Amino acid sequence: MSGKNITLNIERLDPSADNYEQRVKRLKFYKKNGFYDTDYTITDRGETFLTLTTSPFFSVEVFKKVLRELTLGLDLLKIGKSES
């Protein structure tokens, strides 16, 4: 992919989730289309998501800064390392 970097969040791979197979297919689709797993998660209102990006170089500090700007400084989101 060229141009700007895209970062997105998808449901984490939870084997106990009803749509586990769909989650696996979704992750496979994004990886096939140039996304990288950042090894970071974001938790929003109790739901944890994987963070993917189109750049092989991911700065968690830049990501946190962008999220702070998007949420007007409210610290509602938790960012952490993936457990898997």
Backbone as XML, in Angstrom:
<?xml version="1.0"?>
<chain id="A" units="angstrom">
  <residue number="1" name="MET">
    <atom name="N" x="0.846" y="-1.170" z="0.000"/>
    <atom name="CA" x="0.000" y="0.000" z="0.000"/>
    <atom name="C" x="0.891" y="1.233" z="0.000"/>
  </residue>
  <residue number="2" name="SER">
    <atom name="N" x="0.477" y="2.229" z="-0.679"/>
    <atom name="CA" x="1.237" y="3.468" z="-0.686"/>
    <atom name="C" x="0.370" y="4.592" z="-0.136"/>
  </residue>
  <residue number="3" name="GLY">
    <atom name="N" x="0.994" y="5.734" z="0.070"/>
    <atom name="CA" x="0.238" y="6.865" z="0.596"/>
    <atom name="C" x="0.290" y="6.906" z="2.099"/>
  </residue>
  <residue number="4" name="LYS">
    <atom name="N" x="-0.776" y="7.394" z="2.678"/>
    <atom name="CA" x="-0.822" y="7.566" z="4.130"/>
    <atom name="C" x="-0.964" y="6.228" z="4.851"/>
  </residue>
  <residue number="5" name="ASN">
    <atom name="N" x="-0.455" y="6.222" z="6.055"/>
    <atom name="CA" x="-0.575" y="5.053" z="6.909"/>
    <atom name="C" x="-2.004" y="4.953" z="7.438"/>
  </residue>
  <residue number="6" name="ILE">
    <atom name="N" x="-2.539" y="3.758" z="7.444"/>
    <atom name="CA" x="-3.874" y="3.504" z="7.985"/>
    <atom name="C" x="-3.719" y="2.619" z="9.210"/>
  </residue>
  <residue number="7" name="THR">
    <atom name="N" x="-4.342" y="3.018" z="10.297"/>
    <atom name="CA" x="-4.362" y="2.212" z="11.510"/>
    <atom name="C" x="-5.822" y="1.949" z="11.853"/>
  </residue>
  <residue number="8" name="LEU">
    <atom name="N" x="-6.125" y="0.688" z="12.168"/>
    <atom name="CA" x="-7.502" y="0.331" z="12.507"/>
    <atom name="C" x="-7.506" y="-0.709" z="13.600"/>
  </residue>
  <residue number="9" name="ASN">
    <atom name="N" x="-8.662" y="-0.910" z="14.176"/>
    <atom name="CA" x="-8.831" y="-1.880" z="15.258"/>
    <atom name="C" x="-9.888" y="-2.887" z="14.872"/>
  </residue>
  <residue number="10" name="ILE">
    <atom name="N" x="-9.592" y="-4.163" z="15.157"/>
    <atom name="CA" x="-10.551" y="-5.238" z="14.886"/>
    <atom name="C" x="-10.723" y="-6.063" z="16.163"/>
  </residue>
  <residue number="11" name="GLU">
    <atom name="N" x="-11.815" y="-6.817" z="16.218"/>
    <atom name="CA" x="-12.062" y="-7.666" z="17.374"/>
    <atom name="C" x="-10.894" y="-8.635" z="17.564"/>
  </residue>
  <residue number="12" name="ARG">
    <atom name="N" x="-10.485" y="-8.809" z="18.807"/>
    <atom name="CA" x="-9.369" y="-9.721" z="19.081"/>
    <atom name="C" x="-9.810" y="-11.169" z="18.872"/>
  </residue>
  <residue number="13" name="LEU">
    <atom name="N" x="-8.828" y="-12.038" z="18.711"/>
    <atom name="CA" x="-9.114" y="-13.452" z="18.486"/>
    <atom name="C" x="-9.401" y="-14.135" z="19.819"/>
  </residue>
  <residue number="14" name="ASP">
    <atom name="N" x="-10.666" y="-14.234" z="20.142"/>
    <atom name="CA" x="-11.117" y="-14.849" z="21.385"/>
    <atom name="C" x="-11.810" y="-16.163" z="21.027"/>
  </residue>
  <residue number="15" name="PRO">
    <atom name="N" x="-11.146" y="-17.299" z="21.300"/>
    <atom name="CA" x="-11.739" y="-18.592" z="20.923"/>
    <atom name="C" x="-13.124" y="-18.841" z="21.509"/>
  </residue>
  <residue number="16" name="SER">
    <atom name="N" x="-13.480" y="-18.154" z="22.587"/>
    <atom name="CA" x="-14.803" y="-18.362" z="23.178"/>
    <atom name="C" x="-15.879" y="-17.475" z="22.545"/>
  </residue>
  <residue number="17" name="ALA">
    <atom name="N" x="-15.493" y="-16.581" z="21.643"/>
    <atom name="CA" x="-16.470" y="-15.697" z="20.983"/>
    <atom name="C" x="-17.316" y="-16.483" z="19.989"/>
  </residue>
  <residue number="18" name="ASP">
    <atom name="N" x="-18.594" y="-16.116" z="19.896"/>
    <atom name="CA" x="-19.501" y="-16.783" z="18.962"/>
    <atom name="C" x="-19.022" y="-16.667" z="17.516"/>
  </residue>
  <residue number="19" name="ASN">
    <atom name="N" x="-18.360" y="-15.558" z="17.189"/>
    <atom name="CA" x="-17.924" y="-15.333" z="15.808"/>
    <atom name="C" x="-16.404" y="-15.497" z="15.655"/>
  </residue>
  <residue number="20" name="TYR">
    <atom name="N" x="-15.825" y="-16.428" z="16.414"/>
    <atom name="CA" x="-14.374" y="-16.617" z="16.388"/>
    <atom name="C" x="-13.846" y="-16.863" z="14.968"/>
  </residue>
  <residue number="21" name="GLU">
    <atom name="N" x="-14.487" y="-17.738" z="14.221"/>
    <atom name="CA" x="-14.035" y="-18.040" z="12.857"/>
    <atom name="C" x="-14.056" y="-16.788" z="11.984"/>
  </residue>
  <residue number="22" name="GLN">
    <atom name="N" x="-15.072" y="-15.959" z="12.139"/>
    <atom name="CA" x="-15.154" y="-14.705" z="11.386"/>
    <atom name="C" x="-14.006" y="-13.778" z="11.769"/>
  </residue>
  <residue number="23" name="ARG">
    <atom name="N" x="-13.659" y="-13.725" z="13.029"/>
    <atom name="CA" x="-12.549" y="-12.888" z="13.489"/>
    <atom name="C" x="-11.225" y="-13.343" z="12.883"/>
  </residue>
  <residue number="24" name="VAL">
    <atom name="N" x="-11.025" y="-14.663" z="12.843"/>
    <atom name="CA" x="-9.803" y="-15.211" z="12.240"/>
    <atom name="C" x="-9.748" y="-14.849" z="10.756"/>
  </residue>
  <residue number="25" name="LYS">
    <atom name="N" x="-10.859" y="-15.000" z="10.052"/>
    <atom name="CA" x="-10.911" y="-14.658" z="8.618"/>
    <atom name="C" x="-10.657" y="-13.168" z="8.401"/>
  </residue>
  <residue number="26" name="ARG">
    <atom name="N" x="-11.195" y="-12.337" z="9.274"/>
    <atom name="CA" x="-11.010" y="-10.886" z="9.158"/>
    <atom name="C" x="-9.533" y="-10.522" z="9.307"/>
  </residue>
  <residue number="27" name="LEU">
    <atom name="N" x="-8.872" y="-11.086" z="10.314"/>
    <atom name="CA" x="-7.447" y="-10.810" z="10.517"/>
    <atom name="C" x="-6.638" y="-11.293" z="9.314"/>
  </residue>
  <residue number="28" name="LYS">
    <atom name="N" x="-6.954" y="-12.472" z="8.821"/>
    <atom name="CA" x="-6.259" y="-13.022" z="7.648"/>
    <atom name="C" x="-6.456" y="-12.105" z="6.439"/>
  </residue>
  <residue number="29" name="PHE">
    <atom name="N" x="-7.668" y="-11.590" z="6.238"/>
    <atom name="CA" x="-7.965" y="-10.677" z="5.131"/>
    <atom name="C" x="-7.100" y="-9.421" z="5.216"/>
  </residue>
  <residue number="30" name="TYR">
    <atom name="N" x="-7.062" y="-8.802" z="6.397"/>
    <atom name="CA" x="-6.277" y="-7.571" z="6.539"/>
    <atom name="C" x="-4.788" y="-7.825" z="6.322"/>
  </residue>
  <residue number="31" name="LYS">
    <atom name="N" x="-4.269" y="-8.921" z="6.870"/>
    <atom name="CA" x="-2.850" y="-9.233" z="6.665"/>
    <atom name="C" x="-2.547" y="-9.484" z="5.190"/>
  </residue>
  <residue number="32" name="LYS">
    <atom name="N" x="-3.454" y="-10.167" z="4.504"/>
    <atom name="CA" x="-3.289" y="-10.431" z="3.064"/>
    <atom name="C" x="-3.272" y="-9.129" z="2.267"/>
  </residue>
  <residue number="33" name="ASN">
    <atom name="N" x="-3.949" y="-8.094" z="2.787"/>
    <atom name="CA" x="-4.065" y="-6.826" z="2.082"/>
    <atom name="C" x="-3.138" y="-5.741" z="2.636"/>
  </residue>
  <residue number="34" name="GLY">
    <atom name="N" x="-2.024" y="-6.171" z="3.218"/>
    <atom name="CA" x="-0.969" y="-5.235" z="3.565"/>
    <atom name="C" x="-0.968" y="-4.666" z="4.963"/>
  </residue>
  <residue number="35" name="PHE">
    <atom name="N" x="-1.802" y="-5.175" z="5.847"/>
    <atom name="CA" x="-1.808" y="-4.688" z="7.224"/>
    <atom name="C" x="-0.888" y="-5.540" z="8.087"/>
  </residue>
  <residue number="36" name="TYR">
    <atom name="N" x="-0.300" y="-4.902" z="9.093"/>
    <atom name="CA" x="0.570" y="-5.564" z="10.054"/>
    <atom name="C" x="-0.087" y="-5.539" z="11.419"/>
  </residue>
  <residue number="37" name="ASP">
    <atom name="N" x="0.105" y="-6.617" z="12.179"/>
    <atom name="CA" x="-0.339" y="-6.644" z="13.569"/>
    <atom name="C" x="0.700" y="-5.887" z="14.383"/>
  </residue>
  <residue number="38" name="THR">
    <atom name="N" x="0.286" y="-4.873" z="15.123"/>
    <atom name="CA" x="1.215" y="-4.028" z="15.875"/>
    <atom name="C" x="1.639" y="-4.652" z="17.200"/>
  </residue>
  <residue number="39" name="ASP">
    <atom name="N" x="0.991" y="-5.733" z="17.596"/>
    <atom name="CA" x="1.193" y="-6.347" z="18.914"/>
    <atom name="C" x="0.662" y="-5.459" z="20.036"/>
  </residue>
  <residue number="40" name="TYR">
    <atom name="N" x="-0.223" y="-4.525" z="19.685"/>
    <atom name="CA" x="-0.888" y="-3.692" z="20.689"/>
    <atom name="C" x="-2.391" y="-3.895" z="20.592"/>
  </residue>
  <residue number="41" name="THR">
    <atom name="N" x="-3.045" y="-3.690" z="21.719"/>
    <atom name="CA" x="-4.502" y="-3.737" z="21.755"/>
    <atom name="C" x="-5.009" y="-2.401" z="22.275"/>
  </residue>
  <residue number="42" name="ILE">
    <atom name="N" x="-6.273" y="-2.174" z="22.025"/>
    <atom name="CA" x="-6.941" y="-1.000" z="22.574"/>
    <atom name="C" x="-8.237" y="-1.495" z="23.218"/>
  </residue>
  <residue number="43" name="THR">
    <atom name="N" x="-8.493" y="-1.033" z="24.422"/>
    <atom name="CA" x="-9.705" y="-1.435" z="25.132"/>
    <atom name="C" x="-10.597" y="-0.209" z="25.268"/>
  </residue>
  <residue number="44" name="ASP">
    <atom name="N" x="-11.822" y="-0.373" z="24.797"/>
    <atom name="CA" x="-12.808" y="0.702" z="24.814"/>
    <atom name="C" x="-14.089" y="0.157" z="25.412"/>
  </residue>
  <residue number="45" name="ARG">
    <atom name="N" x="-14.488" y="0.708" z="26.537"/>
    <atom name="CA" x="-15.730" y="0.310" z="27.228"/>
    <atom name="C" x="-15.821" y="-1.201" z="27.449"/>
  </residue>
  <residue number="46" name="GLY">
    <atom name="N" x="-14.697" y="-1.798" z="27.863"/>
    <atom name="CA" x="-14.687" y="-3.217" z="28.199"/>
    <atom name="C" x="-14.410" y="-4.158" z="27.044"/>
  </residue>
  <residue number="47" name="GLU">
    <atom name="N" x="-14.394" y="-3.671" z="25.822"/>
    <atom name="CA" x="-14.096" y="-4.499" z="24.651"/>
    <atom name="C" x="-12.654" y="-4.271" z="24.221"/>
  </residue>
  <residue number="48" name="THR">
    <atom name="N" x="-11.930" y="-5.352" z="23.959"/>
    <atom name="CA" x="-10.533" y="-5.250" z="23.554"/>
    <atom name="C" x="-10.398" y="-5.585" z="22.078"/>
  </residue>
  <residue number="49" name="PHE">
    <atom name="N" x="-9.648" y="-4.743" z="21.377"/>
    <atom name="CA" x="-9.454" y="-4.870" z="19.934"/>
    <atom name="C" x="-7.971" y="-4.942" z="19.595"/>
  </residue>
  <residue number="50" name="LEU">
    <atom name="N" x="-7.641" y="-5.668" z="18.528"/>
    <atom name="CA" x="-6.280" y="-5.683" z="17.994"/>
    <atom name="C" x="-6.067" y="-4.419" z="17.177"/>
  </residue>
  <residue number="51" name="THR">
    <atom name="N" x="-4.868" y="-3.884" z="17.218"/>
    <atom name="CA" x="-4.538" y="-2.703" z="16.427"/>
    <atom name="C" x="-3.668" y="-3.126" z="15.248"/>
  </residue>
  <residue number="52" name="LEU">
    <atom name="N" x="-4.131" y="-2.824" z="14.045"/>
    <atom name="CA" x="-3.419" y="-3.148" z="12.808"/>
    <atom name="C" x="-3.029" y="-1.860" z="12.109"/>
  </residue>
  <residue number="53" name="THR">
    <atom name="N" x="-1.978" y="-1.929" z="11.286"/>
    <atom name="CA" x="-1.531" y="-0.747" z="10.556"/>
    <atom name="C" x="-0.932" y="-1.146" z="9.215"/>
  </residue>
  <residue number="54" name="THR">
    <atom name="N" x="-0.913" y="-0.216" z="8.286"/>
    <atom name="CA" x="-0.331" y="-0.488" z="6.968"/>
    <atom name="C" x="1.167" y="-0.228" z="6.936"/>
  </residue>
  <residue number="55" name="SER">
    <atom name="N" x="1.717" y="0.290" z="8.009"/>
    <atom name="CA" x="3.155" y="0.564" z="8.073"/>
    <atom name="C" x="3.857" y="-0.509" z="8.905"/>
  </residue>
  <residue number="56" name="PRO">
    <atom name="N" x="5.007" y="-1.001" z="8.442"/>
    <atom name="CA" x="5.731" y="-1.977" z="9.259"/>
    <atom name="C" x="6.346" y="-1.336" z="10.501"/>
  </residue>
  <residue number="57" name="PHE">
    <atom name="N" x="6.328" y="-0.013" z="10.569"/>
    <atom name="CA" x="6.882" y="0.731" z="11.697"/>
    <atom name="C" x="5.740" y="1.403" z="12.447"/>
  </residue>
  <residue number="58" name="PHE">
    <atom name="N" x="5.504" y="0.969" z="13.663"/>
    <atom name="CA" x="4.387" y="1.481" z="14.462"/>
    <atom name="C" x="4.932" y="2.154" z="15.717"/>
  </residue>
  <residue number="59" name="SER">
    <atom name="N" x="4.525" y="3.384" z="15.941"/>
    <atom name="CA" x="4.911" y="4.106" z="17.146"/>
    <atom name="C" x="3.702" y="4.187" z="18.067"/>
  </residue>
  <residue number="60" name="VAL">
    <atom name="N" x="3.774" y="3.488" z="19.185"/>
    <atom name="CA" x="2.661" y="3.522" z="20.122"/>
    <atom name="C" x="2.504" y="4.922" z="20.706"/>
  </residue>
  <residue number="61" name="GLU">
    <atom name="N" x="3.598" y="5.662" z="20.827"/>
    <atom name="CA" x="3.511" y="7.027" z="21.358"/>
    <atom name="C" x="2.746" y="7.940" z="20.399"/>
  </residue>
  <residue number="62" name="VAL">
    <atom name="N" x="3.008" y="7.825" z="19.106"/>
    <atom name="CA" x="2.263" y="8.619" z="18.115"/>
    <atom name="C" x="0.797" y="8.200" z="18.127"/>
  </residue>
  <residue number="63" name="PHE">
    <atom name="N" x="0.543" y="6.904" z="18.220"/>
    <atom name="CA" x="-0.824" y="6.391" z="18.265"/>
    <atom name="C" x="-1.577" y="6.966" z="19.464"/>
  </residue>
  <residue number="64" name="LYS">
    <atom name="N" x="-0.931" y="6.962" z="20.632"/>
    <atom name="CA" x="-1.555" y="7.522" z="21.834"/>
    <atom name="C" x="-1.852" y="9.007" z="21.660"/>
  </residue>
  <residue number="65" name="LYS">
    <atom name="N" x="-0.919" y="9.725" z="21.034"/>
    <atom name="CA" x="-1.109" y="11.163" z="20.812"/>
    <atom name="C" x="-2.321" y="11.414" z="19.911"/>
  </residue>
  <residue number="66" name="VAL">
    <atom name="N" x="-2.429" y="10.651" z="18.835"/>
    <atom name="CA" x="-3.566" y="10.809" z="17.916"/>
    <atom name="C" x="-4.874" y="10.491" z="18.634"/>
  </residue>
  <residue number="67" name="LEU">
    <atom name="N" x="-4.884" y="9.428" z="19.417"/>
    <atom name="CA" x="-6.099" y="9.074" z="20.151"/>
    <atom name="C" x="-6.486" y="10.155" z="21.158"/>
  </residue>
  <residue number="68" name="ARG">
    <atom name="N" x="-5.490" y="10.743" z="21.839"/>
    <atom name="CA" x="-5.791" y="11.837" z="22.772"/>
    <atom name="C" x="-6.445" y="13.007" z="22.029"/>
  </residue>
  <residue number="69" name="GLU">
    <atom name="N" x="-5.924" y="13.311" z="20.832"/>
    <atom name="CA" x="-6.502" y="14.407" z="20.032"/>
    <atom name="C" x="-7.922" y="14.068" z="19.588"/>
  </residue>
  <residue number="70" name="LEU">
    <atom name="N" x="-8.135" y="12.822" z="19.168"/>
    <atom name="CA" x="-9.462" y="12.415" z="18.706"/>
    <atom name="C" x="-10.498" y="12.395" z="19.824"/>
  </residue>
  <residue number="71" name="THR">
    <atom name="N" x="-10.043" y="12.115" z="21.038"/>
    <atom name="CA" x="-10.971" y="12.036" z="22.168"/>
    <atom name="C" x="-10.955" y="13.306" z="23.015"/>
  </residue>
  <residue number="72" name="LEU">
    <atom name="N" x="-10.352" y="14.360" z="22.478"/>
    <atom name="CA" x="-10.285" y="15.654" z="23.151"/>
    <atom name="C" x="-9.647" y="15.553" z="24.536"/>
  </residue>
  <residue number="73" name="GLY">
    <atom name="N" x="-8.668" y="14.666" z="24.647"/>
    <atom name="CA" x="-7.931" y="14.546" z="25.897"/>
    <atom name="C" x="-8.558" y="13.636" z="26.934"/>
  </residue>
  <residue number="74" name="LEU">
    <atom name="N" x="-9.733" y="13.103" z="26.660"/>
    <atom name="CA" x="-10.367" y="12.190" z="27.609"/>
    <atom name="C" x="-9.628" y="10.861" z="27.578"/>
  </residue>
  <residue number="75" name="ASP">
    <atom name="N" x="-9.305" y="10.316" z="28.719"/>
    <atom name="CA" x="-8.553" y="9.077" z="28.789"/>
    <atom name="C" x="-9.525" y="7.902" z="28.933"/>
  </residue>
  <residue number="76" name="LEU">
    <atom name="N" x="-10.282" y="7.651" z="27.889"/>
    <atom name="CA" x="-11.281" y="6.584" z="27.934"/>
    <atom name="C" x="-10.772" y="5.276" z="27.366"/>
  </residue>
  <residue number="77" name="LEU">
    <atom name="N" x="-9.681" y="5.330" z="26.612"/>
    <atom name="CA" x="-9.165" y="4.158" z="25.925"/>
    <atom name="C" x="-7.899" y="3.672" z="26.601"/>
  </residue>
  <residue number="78" name="LYS">
    <atom name="N" x="-7.756" y="2.383" z="26.713"/>
    <atom name="CA" x="-6.555" y="1.779" z="27.301"/>
    <atom name="C" x="-5.787" y="1.060" z="26.200"/>
  </residue>
  <residue number="79" name="ILE">
    <atom name="N" x="-4.491" y="1.352" z="26.111"/>
    <atom name="CA" x="-3.634" y="0.741" z="25.107"/>
    <atom name="C" x="-2.630" y="-0.141" z="25.822"/>
  </residue>
  <residue number="80" name="GLY">
    <atom name="N" x="-2.448" y="-1.367" z="25.327"/>
    <atom name="CA" x="-1.508" y="-2.293" z="25.950"/>
    <atom name="C" x="-0.937" y="-3.261" z="24.945"/>
  </residue>
  <residue number="81" name="LYS">
    <atom name="N" x="0.032" y="-4.039" z="25.370"/>
    <atom name="CA" x="0.630" y="-5.065" z="24.528"/>
    <atom name="C" x="-0.333" y="-6.223" z="24.396"/>
  </residue>
  <residue number="82" name="SER">
    <atom name="N" x="-0.353" y="-6.851" z="23.219"/>
    <atom name="CA" x="-1.175" y="-8.034" z="23.009"/>
    <atom name="C" x="-0.687" y="-9.173" z="23.882"/>
  </residue>
  <residue number="83" name="GLU">
    <atom name="N" x="-1.611" y="-9.988" z="24.307"/>
    <atom name="CA" x="-1.253" y="-11.152" z="25.123"/>
    <atom name="C" x="-0.889" y="-12.344" z="24.265"/>
  </residue>
  <residue number="84" name="SER">
    <atom name="N" x="-1.308" y="-12.320" z="23.001"/>
    <atom name="CA" x="-1.064" y="-13.481" z="22.141"/>
    <atom name="C" x="0.218" y="-13.356" z="21.373"/>
  </residue>
</chain>
